[in-house]
Amino acid sequence: MARKCSRTACSARPTVTLSFQYNRAVVWIDDLLDEADPHSYDLCPKHGERVTAPTGWHLEDRRRRHSHGFPDRIAG
Ligand SMILES: [Zn+2]
């Protein structure tokens, strides 16, 4: 089962999964889930890096492998 980036007109292979929780106004970026989730969006590296949270929302990057940015220690 080949999965593709959720962005229109992008057929790149996804590496991250984006999910939302509306009642908490949180956007999560995770390593690609093993199985496609109808409530989540699979994104390729290019589009995954461009994700921004809507105004008033909190973006939480839960990926294990960060190339740059904040240390992962907080996640425990
Ligand atoms: Zn893409």
N, CA, C, O and the ligand as a Tripos MOL2 file, in Angstrom:
@<TRIPOS>MOLECULE
protein
  305   303    77     0     0
PROTEIN
NO_CHARGES

@<TRIPOS>ATOM
      1 N           0.8460   -1.1960    0.0000 N.3       1 MET1
      2 CA          0.0000    0.0000    0.0000 C.3       1 MET1
      3 C           0.8790    1.2430    0.0000 C.2       1 MET1
      4 O           1.4950    1.5670    1.0150 O.2       1 MET1
      5 N           0.9370    1.9130   -1.0880 N.am      2 ALA2
      6 CA          1.7720    3.1030   -1.1890 C.3       2 ALA2
      7 C           1.0290    4.3120   -0.6630 C.2       2 ALA2
      8 O          -0.0990    4.5890   -1.0690 O.2       2 ALA2
      9 N           1.6600    5.0150    0.2270 N.am      3 ARG3
     10 CA          1.0650    6.2490    0.7470 C.3       3 ARG3
     11 C           1.7810    7.4400    0.1470 C.2       3 ARG3
     12 O           2.9820    7.4100   -0.1200 O.2       3 ARG3
     13 N           1.0140    8.4730   -0.0540 N.am      4 LYS4
     14 CA          1.5710    9.6740   -0.6620 C.3       4 LYS4
     15 C           1.3480   10.8570    0.2680 C.2       4 LYS4
     16 O           0.5040   10.8280    1.1640 O.2       4 LYS4
     17 N           2.1350   11.8980    0.0230 N.am      5 CYS5
     18 CA          1.9600   13.1610    0.7350 C.3       5 CYS5
     19 C           0.5140   13.6450    0.5660 C.2       5 CYS5
     20 O          -0.0650   13.5170   -0.5120 O.2       5 CYS5
     21 N          -0.0540   14.1940    1.6240 N.am      6 SER6
     22 CA         -1.4560   14.6340    1.5860 C.3       6 SER6
     23 C          -1.6550   15.9220    0.8030 C.2       6 SER6
     24 O          -2.7800   16.2640    0.4390 O.2       6 SER6
     25 N          -0.5600   16.6410    0.5410 N.am      7 ARG7
     26 CA         -0.7080   17.9010   -0.1800 C.3       7 ARG7
     27 C          -1.1160   17.6490   -1.6290 C.2       7 ARG7
     28 O          -0.6430   16.7190   -2.2820 O.2       7 ARG7
     29 N          -1.9950   18.4970   -2.0960 N.am      8 THR8
     30 CA         -2.4590   18.3990   -3.4660 C.3       8 THR8
     31 C          -1.2800   18.4840   -4.4280 C.2       8 THR8
     32 O          -0.3910   19.3210   -4.2680 O.2       8 THR8
     33 N          -1.2860   17.6200   -5.4160 N.am      9 ALA9
     34 CA         -0.2780   17.6550   -6.4730 C.3       9 ALA9
     35 C           1.1120   17.2720   -5.9850 C.2       9 ALA9
     36 O           2.0990   17.5420   -6.6680 O.2       9 ALA9
     37 N           1.2050   16.6580   -4.8350 N.am     10 CYS10
     38 CA          2.4960   16.1760   -4.3530 C.3      10 CYS10
     39 C           2.3950   14.6690   -4.1940 C.2      10 CYS10
     40 O           1.5220   14.1690   -3.4840 O.2      10 CYS10
     41 N           3.2830   13.9540   -4.8510 N.am     11 SER11
     42 CA          3.2300   12.4990   -4.7710 C.3      11 SER11
     43 C           4.4660   11.9290   -4.0820 C.2      11 SER11
     44 O           4.7750   10.7450   -4.2150 O.2      11 SER11
     45 N           5.1640   12.7840   -3.3480 N.am     12 ALA12
     46 CA          6.3670   12.3330   -2.6500 C.3      12 ALA12
     47 C           6.0000   11.3720   -1.5240 C.2      12 ALA12
     48 O           4.8790   11.3750   -1.0160 O.2      12 ALA12
     49 N           6.9550   10.5710   -1.1610 N.am     13 ARG13
     50 CA          6.7200    9.6020   -0.0970 C.3      13 ARG13
     51 C           6.6780   10.3230    1.2570 C.2      13 ARG13
     52 O           7.5810   11.1030    1.5610 O.2      13 ARG13
     53 N           5.6570   10.0780    2.0640 N.am     14 PRO14
     54 CA          5.5510   10.7670    3.3500 C.3      14 PRO14
     55 C           6.5250   10.2150    4.3850 C.2      14 PRO14
     56 O           6.8470    9.0270    4.3830 O.2      14 PRO14
     57 N           6.9850   11.0940    5.2660 N.am     15 THR15
     58 CA          7.8740   10.6810    6.3540 C.3      15 THR15
     59 C           7.3500   11.1390    7.7130 C.2      15 THR15
     60 O           7.8420   10.6990    8.7530 O.2      15 THR15
     61 N           6.3580   12.0150    7.7030 N.am     16 VAL16
     62 CA          5.7900   12.4750    8.9670 C.3      16 VAL16
     63 C           4.2690   12.4130    8.9080 C.2      16 VAL16
     64 O           3.6760   12.4510    7.8290 O.2      16 VAL16
     65 N           3.6520   12.3160   10.0640 N.am     17 THR17
     66 CA          2.1930   12.3320   10.1610 C.3      17 THR17
     67 C           1.7700   13.5350   10.9900 C.2      17 THR17
     68 O           2.2910   13.7870   12.0760 O.2      17 THR17
     69 N           0.8160   14.2600   10.4460 N.am     18 LEU18
     70 CA          0.3050   15.4600   11.0910 C.3      18 LEU18
     71 C          -1.0780   15.1590   11.6460 C.2      18 LEU18
     72 O          -1.9210   14.5990   10.9450 O.2      18 LEU18
     73 N          -1.3190   15.5280   12.9050 N.am     19 SER19
     74 CA         -2.6440   15.3100   13.4700 C.3      19 SER19
     75 C          -3.0650   16.5250   14.2960 C.2      19 SER19
     76 O          -2.2300   17.3280   14.7150 O.2      19 SER19
     77 N          -4.3570   16.6430   14.5190 N.am     20 PHE20
     78 CA         -4.9140   17.8040   15.2030 C.3      20 PHE20
     79 C          -5.7970   17.3470   16.3570 C.2      20 PHE20
     80 O          -6.4050   16.2770   16.3150 O.2      20 PHE20
     81 N          -5.8520   18.1780   17.3810 N.am     21 GLN21
     82 CA         -6.8960   17.9730   18.3720 C.3      21 GLN21
     83 C          -7.5720   19.3220   18.5820 C.2      21 GLN21
     84 O          -7.0100   20.2290   19.1950 O.2      21 GLN21
     85 N          -8.7630   19.4310   18.0700 N.am     22 TYR22
     86 CA         -9.4180   20.7320   18.0090 C.3      22 TYR22
     87 C          -9.7580   21.2900   19.3830 C.2      22 TYR22
     88 O          -9.6050   22.4890   19.6160 O.2      22 TYR22
     89 N         -10.2080   20.4530   20.2830 N.am     23 ASN23
     90 CA        -10.6240   20.9930   21.5740 C.3      23 ASN23
     91 C          -9.4480   21.4760   22.4170 C.2      23 ASN23
     92 O          -9.6450   22.2210   23.3780 O.2      23 ASN23
     93 N          -8.2320   21.0630   22.0740 N.am     24 ARG24
     94 CA         -7.0470   21.5710   22.7730 C.3      24 ARG24
     95 C          -6.2430   22.5290   21.9110 C.2      24 ARG24
     96 O          -5.2500   23.0950   22.3680 O.2      24 ARG24
     97 N          -6.6650   22.7150   20.6720 N.am     25 ALA25
     98 CA         -5.9660   23.6140   19.7430 C.3      25 ALA25
     99 C          -4.4970   23.2430   19.6330 C.2      25 ALA25
    100 O          -3.6180   24.0910   19.7850 O.2      25 ALA25
    101 N          -4.2400   21.9690   19.3690 N.am     26 VAL26
    102 CA         -2.8820   21.4640   19.2600 C.3      26 VAL26
    103 C          -2.7020   20.7830   17.9090 C.2      26 VAL26
    104 O          -3.5810   20.0680   17.4290 O.2      26 VAL26
    105 N          -1.5350   21.0260   17.3100 N.am     27 VAL27
    106 CA         -1.1380   20.3160   16.1030 C.3      27 VAL27
    107 C           0.0830   19.4770   16.4580 C.2      27 VAL27
    108 O           1.0370   19.9800   17.0520 O.2      27 VAL27
    109 N           0.0520   18.2170   16.0980 N.am     28 TRP28
    110 CA          1.1770   17.3410   16.3750 C.3      28 TRP28
    111 C           1.8660   16.8960   15.0880 C.2      28 TRP28
    112 O           1.2180   16.5910   14.0870 O.2      28 TRP28
    113 N           3.1800   16.8670   15.1430 N.am     29 ILE29
    114 CA          3.9570   16.2560   14.0690 C.3      29 ILE29
    115 C           4.6470   15.0410   14.6510 C.2      29 ILE29
    116 O           5.4000   15.1420   15.6190 O.2      29 ILE29
    117 N           4.3860   13.8970   14.0550 N.am     30 ASP30
    118 CA          4.9780   12.6470   14.5150 C.3      30 ASP30
    119 C           5.7250   11.9700   13.3800 C.2      30 ASP30
    120 O           5.5160   12.2720   12.2050 O.2      30 ASP30
    121 N           6.5960   11.0550   13.7550 N.am     31 ASP31
    122 CA          7.1410   10.1640   12.7320 C.3      31 ASP31
    123 C           5.9680    9.4590   12.0550 C.2      31 ASP31
    124 O           4.9250    9.2460   12.6720 O.2      31 ASP31
    125 N           6.1400    9.1100   10.8200 N.am     32 LEU32
    126 CA          5.0590    8.5110   10.0460 C.3      32 LEU32
    127 C           4.4590    7.3060   10.7740 C.2      32 LEU32
    128 O           5.1730    6.4000   11.2020 O.2      32 LEU32
    129 N           3.1440    7.3190   10.9030 N.am     33 LEU33
    130 CA          2.4650    6.1990   11.5400 C.3      33 LEU33
    131 C           2.5570    4.9600   10.6600 C.2      33 LEU33
    132 O           2.6440    5.0550    9.4360 O.2      33 LEU33
    133 N           2.5360    3.8090   11.2980 N.am     34 ASP34
    134 CA          2.6270    2.5540   10.5520 C.3      34 ASP34
    135 C           1.4330    2.3620    9.6340 C.2      34 ASP34
    136 O           1.5550    1.8140    8.5380 O.2      34 ASP34
    137 N           0.2810    2.8180   10.0940 N.am     35 GLU35
    138 CA         -0.9190    2.6860    9.2880 C.3      35 GLU35
    139 C          -1.5450    4.0570    9.0930 C.2      35 GLU35
    140 O          -1.5100    4.9060    9.9840 O.2      35 GLU35
    141 N          -2.1110    4.2550    7.9310 N.am     36 ALA36
    142 CA         -2.7600    5.5290    7.6470 C.3      36 ALA36
    143 C          -3.9370    5.7380    8.5810 C.2      36 ALA36
    144 O          -4.7380    4.8300    8.8010 O.2      36 ALA36
    145 N          -4.0360    6.9360    9.1250 N.am     37 ASP37
    146 CA         -5.1190    7.2950   10.0180 C.3      37 ASP37
    147 C          -6.0190    8.2950    9.2970 C.2      37 ASP37
    148 O          -5.5410    9.3230    8.8180 O.2      37 ASP37
    149 N          -7.3180    8.0020    9.2170 N.am     38 PRO38
    150 CA         -8.2200    8.9140    8.4790 C.3      38 PRO38
    151 C          -8.2910   10.3010    9.0770 C.2      38 PRO38
    152 O          -8.7100   11.2430    8.4050 O.2      38 PRO38
    153 N          -7.8840   10.4470   10.3440 N.am     39 HIS39
    154 CA         -7.9370   11.7550   10.9850 C.3      39 HIS39
    155 C          -6.5940   12.4690   10.9420 C.2      39 HIS39
    156 O          -6.4490   13.5610   11.4920 O.2      39 HIS39
    157 N          -5.6220   11.8600   10.2960 N.am     40 SER40
    158 CA         -4.2900   12.4490   10.2320 C.3      40 SER40
    159 C          -3.8880   12.6680    8.7870 C.2      40 SER40
    160 O          -4.5340   12.1880    7.8550 O.2      40 SER40
    161 N          -2.8030   13.4050    8.6310 N.am     41 TYR41
    162 CA         -2.3090   13.7100    7.2960 C.3      41 TYR41
    163 C          -0.8560   13.2860    7.1970 C.2      41 TYR41
    164 O          -0.0370   13.6510    8.0390 O.2      41 TYR41
    165 N          -0.5430   12.5260    6.1800 N.am     42 ASP42
    166 CA          0.8360   12.1330    5.9340 C.3      42 ASP42
    167 C           1.4910   13.1770    5.0440 C.2      42 ASP42
    168 O           0.9140   13.6000    4.0420 O.2      42 ASP42
    169 N           2.6950   13.5890    5.4120 N.am     43 LEU43
    170 CA          3.3870   14.6200    4.6480 C.3      43 LEU43
    171 C           4.8080   14.2040    4.3340 C.2      43 LEU43
    172 O           5.4590   13.5120    5.1180 O.2      43 LEU43
    173 N           5.2800   14.6360    3.1740 N.am     44 CYS44
    174 CA          6.6620   14.3960    2.7780 C.3      44 CYS44
    175 C           7.5630   15.3410    3.5840 C.2      44 CYS44
    176 O           7.0600   16.2540    4.2400 O.2      44 CYS44
    177 N           8.8810   15.1370    3.5460 N.am     45 PRO45
    178 CA          9.7780   15.9950    4.3230 C.3      45 PRO45
    179 C           9.6130   17.4760    3.9910 C.2      45 PRO45
    180 O           9.6220   18.3250    4.8820 O.2      45 PRO45
    181 N           9.4650   17.7700    2.7260 N.am     46 LYS46
    182 CA          9.3620   19.1710    2.3260 C.3      46 LYS46
    183 C           8.1360   19.8440    2.9280 C.2      46 LYS46
    184 O           8.2370   20.9230    3.5110 O.2      46 LYS46
    185 N           6.9910   19.2110    2.7860 N.am     47 HIS47
    186 CA          5.7730   19.8020    3.3210 C.3      47 HIS47
    187 C           5.6920   19.6790    4.8420 C.2      47 HIS47
    188 O           5.0880   20.5230    5.5040 O.2      47 HIS47
    189 N           6.2870   18.6500    5.3820 N.am     48 GLY48
    190 CA          6.3040   18.5070    6.8310 C.3      48 GLY48
    191 C           7.0490   19.6350    7.5060 C.2      48 GLY48
    192 O           6.6690   20.0750    8.5910 O.2      48 GLY48
    193 N           8.1220   20.1130    6.8640 N.am     49 GLU49
    194 CA          8.9020   21.1950    7.4490 C.3      49 GLU49
    195 C           8.1850   22.5310    7.3650 C.2      49 GLU49
    196 O           8.5350   23.4720    8.0780 O.2      49 GLU49
    197 N           7.2070   22.6170    6.5190 N.am     50 ARG50
    198 CA          6.5120   23.8990    6.3220 C.3      50 ARG50
    199 C           5.2870   24.0490    7.1960 C.2      50 ARG50
    200 O           4.6070   25.0740    7.1470 O.2      50 ARG50
    201 N           5.0010   23.0440    7.9880 N.am     51 VAL51
    202 CA          3.7920   23.0890    8.7970 C.3      51 VAL51
    203 C           3.8850   24.2030    9.8300 C.2      51 VAL51
    204 O           4.8900   24.3360   10.5280 O.2      51 VAL51
    205 N           2.8440   24.9880    9.9170 N.am     52 THR52
    206 CA          2.7420   25.9920   10.9650 C.3      52 THR52
    207 C           1.3830   25.8500   11.6300 C.2      52 THR52
    208 O           0.4080   25.4500   10.9950 O.2      52 THR52
    209 N           1.3300   26.1760   12.8920 N.am     53 ALA53
    210 CA          0.0630   26.0860   13.6150 C.3      53 ALA53
    211 C          -0.7950   27.3010   13.2960 C.2      53 ALA53
    212 O          -0.2690   28.4020   13.1380 O.2      53 ALA53
    213 N          -2.1090   27.1170   13.1990 N.am     54 PRO54
    214 CA         -2.9950   28.2720   13.0260 C.3      54 PRO54
    215 C          -2.8810   29.2130   14.2160 C.2      54 PRO54
    216 O          -2.4080   28.8230   15.2830 O.2      54 PRO54
    217 N          -3.3110   30.4400   14.0280 N.am     55 THR55
    218 CA         -3.2630   31.4240   15.1110 C.3      55 THR55
    219 C          -3.9800   30.8920   16.3410 C.2      55 THR55
    220 O          -5.1160   30.4250   16.2670 O.2      55 THR55
    221 N          -3.2990   30.9720   17.4610 N.am     56 GLY56
    222 CA         -3.8980   30.5160   18.7090 C.3      56 GLY56
    223 C          -3.6980   29.0410   18.9820 C.2      56 GLY56
    224 O          -4.1150   28.5350   20.0240 O.2      56 GLY56
    225 N          -3.0490   28.3360   18.0360 N.am     57 TRP57
    226 CA         -2.8050   26.9140   18.2140 C.3      57 TRP57
    227 C          -1.3620   26.6870   18.6290 C.2      57 TRP57
    228 O          -0.4980   27.5450   18.4510 O.2      57 TRP57
    229 N          -1.1320   25.5260   19.1770 N.am     58 HIS58
    230 CA          0.1970   25.1470   19.6140 C.3      58 HIS58
    231 C           0.7040   24.0030   18.7410 C.2      58 HIS58
    232 O           0.0270   22.9920   18.5540 O.2      58 HIS58
    233 N           1.9010   24.1870   18.2180 N.am     59 LEU59
    234 CA          2.5040   23.1450   17.3850 C.3      59 LEU59
    235 C           3.4970   22.3490   18.2170 C.2      59 LEU59
    236 O           4.4170   22.9110   18.8120 O.2      59 LEU59
    237 N           3.3040   21.0580   18.2540 N.am     60 GLU60
    238 CA          4.1820   20.2010   19.0480 C.3      60 GLU60
    239 C           4.8250   19.1540   18.1450 C.2      60 GLU60
    240 O           4.1530   18.3220   17.5360 O.2      60 GLU60
    241 N           6.1370   19.2290   18.0830 N.am     61 ASP61
    242 CA          6.8780   18.2850   17.2400 C.3      61 ASP61
    243 C           7.3080   17.1080   18.1100 C.2      61 ASP61
    244 O           8.1610   17.2490   18.9850 O.2      61 ASP61
    245 N           6.7160   15.9640   17.8620 N.am     62 ARG62
    246 CA          7.0080   14.7850   18.6920 C.3      62 ARG62
    247 C           7.9030   13.7820   17.9930 C.2      62 ARG62
    248 O           8.0350   12.6420   18.4400 O.2      62 ARG62
    249 N           8.5210   14.2040   16.8920 N.am     63 ARG63
    250 CA          9.3990   13.2720   16.1930 C.3      63 ARG63
    251 C          10.6270   12.9520   17.0260 C.2      63 ARG63
    252 O          11.1050   13.7780   17.8040 O.2      63 ARG63
    253 N          11.1130   11.7770   16.8520 N.am     64 ARG64
    254 CA         12.2860   11.3370   17.6050 C.3      64 ARG64
    255 C          13.5570   11.9660   17.0810 C.2      64 ARG64
    256 O          14.4460   12.3300   17.8510 O.2      64 ARG64
    257 N          13.6400   12.0930   15.7730 N.am     65 ARG65
    258 CA         14.8880   12.5380   15.1700 C.3      65 ARG65
    259 C          14.8020   13.9970   14.7520 C.2      65 ARG65
    260 O          14.1550   14.3240   13.7570 O.2      65 ARG65
    261 N          15.4360   14.8500   15.4890 N.am     66 HIS66
    262 CA         15.5150   16.2500   15.1070 C.3      66 HIS66
    263 C          16.8960   16.5070   14.5170 C.2      66 HIS66
    264 O          17.9110   16.1370   15.1060 O.2      66 HIS66
    265 N          16.9230   17.1200   13.3900 N.am     67 SER67
    266 CA         18.2200   17.4830   12.8410 C.3      67 SER67
    267 C          18.7030   18.7810   13.4770 C.2      67 SER67
    268 O          19.9030   18.9740   13.6700 O.2      67 SER67
    269 N          17.7710   19.6650   13.8010 N.am     68 HIS68
    270 CA         18.1160   20.9370   14.4460 C.3      68 HIS68
    271 C          17.0610   21.2560   15.4740 C.2      68 HIS68
    272 O          16.0470   20.5670   15.5810 O.2      68 HIS68
    273 N          17.3050   22.2970   16.2200 N.am     69 GLY69
    274 CA         16.2580   22.8230   17.0820 C.3      69 GLY69
    275 C          16.3800   22.4090   18.5190 C.2      69 GLY69
    276 O          17.4730   22.1160   19.0060 O.2      69 GLY69
    277 N          15.2710   22.3860   19.1900 N.am     70 PHE70
    278 CA         15.2490   22.1690   20.6090 C.3      70 PHE70
    279 C          15.6830   20.7460   20.9640 C.2      70 PHE70
    280 O          15.4370   19.8040   20.2100 O.2      70 PHE70
    281 N          16.3200   20.6070   22.1020 N.am     71 PRO71
    282 CA         16.6720   19.2440   22.5550 C.3      71 PRO71
    283 C          15.4300   18.4430   22.8640 C.2      71 PRO71
    284 O          14.3740   18.9920   23.1760 O.2      71 PRO71
    285 N          15.5720   17.1530   22.7720 N.am     72 ASP72
    286 CA         14.4290   16.2510   22.9440 C.3      72 ASP72
    287 C          14.1720   15.8870   24.4010 C.2      72 ASP72
    288 O          13.2300   15.1590   24.7140 O.2      72 ASP72
    289 N          15.0150   16.3970   25.2810 N.am     73 ARG73
    290 CA         14.9560   15.8990   26.6650 C.3      73 ARG73
    291 C          13.5970   16.1140   27.3160 C.2      73 ARG73
    292 O          13.1590   15.3230   28.1520 O.2      73 ARG73
    293 N          12.9470   17.1820   26.9230 N.am     74 ILE74
    294 CA         11.6750   17.5110   27.5420 C.3      74 ILE74
    295 C          10.6830   16.3570   27.3950 C.2      74 ILE74
    296 O           9.8810   16.0910   28.2910 O.2      74 ILE74
    297 N          10.7530   15.6850   26.2570 N.am     75 ALA75
    298 CA          9.8030   14.6190   25.9840 C.3      75 ALA75
    299 C          10.0540   13.3940   26.8560 C.2      75 ALA75
    300 O           9.2180   12.4920   26.9320 O.2      75 ALA75
    301 N          11.2080   13.3690   27.5110 N.am     76 GLY76
    302 CA         11.4970   12.3080   28.4570 C.3      76 GLY76
    303 C          11.8130   11.0000   27.8000 C.2      76 GLY76
    304 O          12.0780   10.0130   28.4860 O.2      76 GLY76
    305 ZN          4.5700   16.8310   -0.1590 Zn       77 ZN77
@<TRIPOS>BOND
     1     1     2 1
     2     2     3 1
     3     3     4 2
     4     3     5 am
     5     5     6 1
     6     6     7 1
     7     7     8 2
     8     7     9 am
     9     9    10 1
    10    10    11 1
    11    11    12 2
    12    11    13 am
    13    13    14 1
    14    14    15 1
    15    15    16 2
    16    15    17 am
    17    17    18 1
    18    18    19 1
    19    19    20 2
    20    19    21 am
    21    21    22 1
    22    22    23 1
    23    23    24 2
    24    23    25 am
    25    25    26 1
    26    26    27 1
    27    27    28 2
    28    27    29 am
    29    29    30 1
    30    30    31 1
    31    31    32 2
    32    31    33 am
    33    33    34 1
    34    34    35 1
    35    35    36 2
    36    35    37 am
    37    37    38 1
    38    38    39 1
    39    39    40 2
    40    39    41 am
    41    41    42 1
    42    42    43 1
    43    43    44 2
    44    43    45 am
    45    45    46 1
    46    46    47 1
    47    47    48 2
    48    47    49 am
    49    49    50 1
    50    50    51 1
    51    51    52 2
    52    51    53 am
    53    53    54 1
    54    54    55 1
    55    55    56 2
    56    55    57 am
    57    57    58 1
    58    58    59 1
    59    59    60 2
    60    59    61 am
    61    61    62 1
    62    62    63 1
    63    63    64 2
    64    63    65 am
    65    65    66 1
    66    66    67 1
    67    67    68 2
    68    67    69 am
    69    69    70 1
    70    70    71 1
    71    71    72 2
    72    71    73 am
    73    73    74 1
    74    74    75 1
    75    75    76 2
    76    75    77 am
    77    77    78 1
    78    78    79 1
    79    79    80 2
    80    79    81 am
    81    81    82 1
    82    82    83 1
    83    83    84 2
    84    83    85 am
    85    85    86 1
    86    86    87 1
    87    87    88 2
    88    87    89 am
    89    89    90 1
    90    90    91 1
    91    91    92 2
    92    91    93 am
    93    93    94 1
    94    94    95 1
    95    95    96 2
    96    95    97 am
    97    97    98 1
    98    98    99 1
    99    99   100 2
   100    99   101 am
   101   101   102 1
   102   102   103 1
   103   103   104 2
   104   103   105 am
   105   105   106 1
   106   106   107 1
   107   107   108 2
   108   107   109 am
   109   109   110 1
   110   110   111 1
   111   111   112 2
   112   111   113 am
   113   113   114 1
   114   114   115 1
   115   115   116 2
   116   115   117 am
   117   117   118 1
   118   118   119 1
   119   119   120 2
   120   119   121 am
   121   121   122 1
   122   122   123 1
   123   123   124 2
   124   123   125 am
   125   125   126 1
   126   126   127 1
   127   127   128 2
   128   127   129 am
   129   129   130 1
   130   130   131 1
   131   131   132 2
   132   131   133 am
   133   133   134 1
   134   134   135 1
   135   135   136 2
   136   135   137 am
   137   137   138 1
   138   138   139 1
   139   139   140 2
   140   139   141 am
   141   141   142 1
   142   142   143 1
   143   143   144 2
   144   143   145 am
   145   145   146 1
   146   146   147 1
   147   147   148 2
   148   147   149 am
   149   149   150 1
   150   150   151 1
   151   151   152 2
   152   151   153 am
   153   153   154 1
   154   154   155 1
   155   155   156 2
   156   155   157 am
   157   157   158 1
   158   158   159 1
   159   159   160 2
   160   159   161 am
   161   161   162 1
   162   162   163 1
   163   163   164 2
   164   163   165 am
   165   165   166 1
   166   166   167 1
   167   167   168 2
   168   167   169 am
   169   169   170 1
   170   170   171 1
   171   171   172 2
   172   171   173 am
   173   173   174 1
   174   174   175 1
   175   175   176 2
   176   175   177 am
   177   177   178 1
   178   178   179 1
   179   179   180 2
   180   179   181 am
   181   181   182 1
   182   182   183 1
   183   183   184 2
   184   183   185 am
   185   185   186 1
   186   186   187 1
   187   187   188 2
   188   187   189 am
   189   189   190 1
   190   190   191 1
   191   191   192 2
   192   191   193 am
   193   193   194 1
   194   194   195 1
   195   195   196 2
   196   195   197 am
   197   197   198 1
   198   198   199 1
   199   199   200 2
   200   199   201 am
   201   201   202 1
   202   202   203 1
   203   203   204 2
   204   203   205 am
   205   205   206 1
   206   206   207 1
   207   207   208 2
   208   207   209 am
   209   209   210 1
   210   210   211 1
   211   211   212 2
   212   211   213 am
   213   213   214 1
   214   214   215 1
   215   215   216 2
   216   215   217 am
   217   217   218 1
   218   218   219 1
   219   219   220 2
   220   219   221 am
   221   221   222 1
   222   222   223 1
   223   223   224 2
   224   223   225 am
   225   225   226 1
   226   226   227 1
   227   227   228 2
   228   227   229 am
   229   229   230 1
   230   230   231 1
   231   231   232 2
   232   231   233 am
   233   233   234 1
   234   234   235 1
   235   235   236 2
   236   235   237 am
   237   237   238 1
   238   238   239 1
   239   239   240 2
   240   239   241 am
   241   241   242 1
   242   242   243 1
   243   243   244 2
   244   243   245 am
   245   245   246 1
   246   246   247 1
   247   247   248 2
   248   247   249 am
   249   249   250 1
   250   250   251 1
   251   251   252 2
   252   251   253 am
   253   253   254 1
   254   254   255 1
   255   255   256 2
   256   255   257 am
   257   257   258 1
   258   258   259 1
   259   259   260 2
   260   259   261 am
   261   261   262 1
   262   262   263 1
   263   263   264 2
   264   263   265 am
   265   265   266 1
   266   266   267 1
   267   267   268 2
   268   267   269 am
   269   269   270 1
   270   270   271 1
   271   271   272 2
   272   271   273 am
   273   273   274 1
   274   274   275 1
   275   275   276 2
   276   275   277 am
   277   277   278 1
   278   278   279 1
   279   279   280 2
   280   279   281 am
   281   281   282 1
   282   282   283 1
   283   283   284 2
   284   283   285 am
   285   285   286 1
   286   286   287 1
   287   287   288 2
   288   287   289 am
   289   289   290 1
   290   290   291 1
   291   291   292 2
   292   291   293 am
   293   293   294 1
   294   294   295 1
   295   295   296 2
   296   295   297 am
   297   297   298 1
   298   298   299 1
   299   299   300 2
   300   299   301 am
   301   301   302 1
   302   302   303 1
   303   303   304 2
@<TRIPOS>SUBSTRUCTURE
     1 MET1         2 RESIDUE 1 A MET
     2 ALA2         6 RESIDUE 1 A ALA
     3 ARG3        10 RESIDUE 1 A ARG
     4 LYS4        14 RESIDUE 1 A LYS
     5 CYS5        18 RESIDUE 1 A CYS
     6 SER6        22 RESIDUE 1 A SER
     7 ARG7        26 RESIDUE 1 A ARG
     8 THR8        30 RESIDUE 1 A THR
     9 ALA9        34 RESIDUE 1 A ALA
    10 CYS10       38 RESIDUE 1 A CYS
    11 SER11       42 RESIDUE 1 A SER
    12 ALA12       46 RESIDUE 1 A ALA
    13 ARG13       50 RESIDUE 1 A ARG
    14 PRO14       54 RESIDUE 1 A PRO
    15 THR15       58 RESIDUE 1 A THR
    16 VAL16       62 RESIDUE 1 A VAL
    17 THR17       66 RESIDUE 1 A THR
    18 LEU18       70 RESIDUE 1 A LEU
    19 SER19       74 RESIDUE 1 A SER
    20 PHE20       78 RESIDUE 1 A PHE
    21 GLN21       82 RESIDUE 1 A GLN
    22 TYR22       86 RESIDUE 1 A TYR
    23 ASN23       90 RESIDUE 1 A ASN
    24 ARG24       94 RESIDUE 1 A ARG
    25 ALA25       98 RESIDUE 1 A ALA
    26 VAL26      102 RESIDUE 1 A VAL
    27 VAL27      106 RESIDUE 1 A VAL
    28 TRP28      110 RESIDUE 1 A TRP
    29 ILE29      114 RESIDUE 1 A ILE
    30 ASP30      118 RESIDUE 1 A ASP
    31 ASP31      122 RESIDUE 1 A ASP
    32 LEU32      126 RESIDUE 1 A LEU
    33 LEU33      130 RESIDUE 1 A LEU
    34 ASP34      134 RESIDUE 1 A ASP
    35 GLU35      138 RESIDUE 1 A GLU
    36 ALA36      142 RESIDUE 1 A ALA
    37 ASP37      146 RESIDUE 1 A ASP
    38 PRO38      150 RESIDUE 1 A PRO
    39 HIS39      154 RESIDUE 1 A HIS
    40 SER40      158 RESIDUE 1 A SER
    41 TYR41      162 RESIDUE 1 A TYR
    42 ASP42      166 RESIDUE 1 A ASP
    43 LEU43      170 RESIDUE 1 A LEU
    44 CYS44      174 RESIDUE 1 A CYS
    45 PRO45      178 RESIDUE 1 A PRO
    46 LYS46      182 RESIDUE 1 A LYS
    47 HIS47      186 RESIDUE 1 A HIS
    48 GLY48      190 RESIDUE 1 A GLY
    49 GLU49      194 RESIDUE 1 A GLU
    50 ARG50      198 RESIDUE 1 A ARG
    51 VAL51      202 RESIDUE 1 A VAL
    52 THR52      206 RESIDUE 1 A THR
    53 ALA53      210 RESIDUE 1 A ALA
    54 PRO54      214 RESIDUE 1 A PRO
    55 THR55      218 RESIDUE 1 A THR
    56 GLY56      222 RESIDUE 1 A GLY
    57 TRP57      226 RESIDUE 1 A TRP
    58 HIS58      230 RESIDUE 1 A HIS
    59 LEU59      234 RESIDUE 1 A LEU
    60 GLU60      238 RESIDUE 1 A GLU
    61 ASP61      242 RESIDUE 1 A ASP
    62 ARG62      246 RESIDUE 1 A ARG
    63 ARG63      250 RESIDUE 1 A ARG
    64 ARG64      254 RESIDUE 1 A ARG
    65 ARG65      258 RESIDUE 1 A ARG
    66 HIS66      262 RESIDUE 1 A HIS
    67 SER67      266 RESIDUE 1 A SER
    68 HIS68      270 RESIDUE 1 A HIS
    69 GLY69      274 RESIDUE 1 A GLY
    70 PHE70      278 RESIDUE 1 A PHE
    71 PRO71      282 RESIDUE 1 A PRO
    72 ASP72      286 RESIDUE 1 A ASP
    73 ARG73      290 RESIDUE 1 A ARG
    74 ILE74      294 RESIDUE 1 A ILE
    75 ALA75      298 RESIDUE 1 A ALA
    76 GLY76      302 RESIDUE 1 A GLY
    77 ZN77       305 GROUP 0 **** ****
